[in-house]
Amino acid sequence: MKKLIFAAIISSVAFGASAEKFNKKINFKKLEATDSSKIVLKGKVPERCLLRINKRAMPNNILKYAKNAHGSASKASNKRVDIGHLKAWCNYGSDLKITFRARGLEGKGTHNENEIINYKIFLNNSEVMKTTGTRTSVSKKVENNGVHLKNKVKKMDLAVKPQGSGFAKAGKYRDVIRVHLKAKLSM
């Protein structure tokens, strides 16, 4: 009990001295029937972009149907292979700039070391780029279809079409497509 009384005395001395600084004198003669005050709320949403690539049931061999011969003499065309769909959203700008960067399928075996099989990249059935054997970047402008406060963005289909590889050297081939997203401000 003595400790409780002692703590109460210490707190009243500690807080009572500084409480005077924060409490202003009130003039009750100037008070009216109502009173008002205002609170200003501010906030800022930073510029953000979101890029999602959803891989479809990825074919384990995109060269499976690329059996036609390559060259101008061959008029046969290989099928496109769906590799997934892309969702792109930015909370600023009217258009989006999607940049694709790829080299080509590079041979990774003893028989095909450093050999290249080129391919085309398609976005919504429109050709975006064709690989050339060197690291190449191409940008595609698309409409920013995001809606304010809605988690709803249209899907864009992604596909590749390998060149005819009927006479390609045996072995595994591999490449990585890098995709970068940025919004374009309308002028």
Rosetta blueprint (number, residue, H / E / L):
1 M L
2 K H
3 K H
4 L H
5 I H
6 F H
7 A H
8 A H
9 I H
10 I H
11 S H
12 S H
13 V H
14 A H
15 F H
16 G H
17 A H
18 S H
19 A H
20 E H
21 K H
22 F H
23 N L
24 K L
25 K L
26 I L
27 N L
28 F L
29 K L
30 K L
31 L L
32 E L
33 A L
34 T L
35 D L
36 S L
37 S L
38 K L
39 I L
40 V L
41 L L
42 K L
43 G L
44 K L
45 V L
46 P L
47 E L
48 R L
49 C E
50 L E
51 L E
52 R E
53 I E
54 N E
55 K E
56 R L
57 A L
58 M L
59 P L
60 N L
61 N L
62 I L
63 L L
64 K L
65 Y L
66 A L
67 K L
68 N L
69 A L
70 H L
71 G L
72 S L
73 A L
74 S L
75 K L
76 A L
77 S L
78 N L
79 K L
80 R L
81 V E
82 D E
83 I E
84 G E
85 H E
86 L E
87 K E
88 A E
89 W E
90 C E
91 N L
92 Y L
93 G L
94 S L
95 D E
96 L E
97 K E
98 I E
99 T E
100 F E
101 R E
102 A E
103 R L
104 G L
105 L E
106 E E
107 G E
108 K L
109 G L
110 T L
111 H L
112 N L
113 E L
114 N L
115 E L
116 I E
117 I E
118 N L
119 Y E
120 K E
121 I E
122 F E
123 L E
124 N L
125 N L
126 S E
127 E E
128 V E
129 M E
130 K E
131 T L
132 T L
133 G L
134 T L
135 R L
136 T E
137 S E
138 V E
139 S E
140 K E
141 K E
142 V E
143 E E
144 N L
145 N L
146 G L
147 V L
148 H L
149 L L
150 K L
151 N L
152 K L
153 V L
154 K L
155 K L
156 M E
157 D E
158 L E
159 A E
160 V E
161 K E
162 P E
163 Q L
164 G L
165 S L
166 G L
167 F L
168 A L
169 K L
170 A L
171 G L
172 K L
173 Y E
174 R E
175 D L
176 V L
177 I L
178 R E
179 V E
180 H E
181 L E
182 K E
183 A E
184 K E
185 L L
186 S L
187 M L
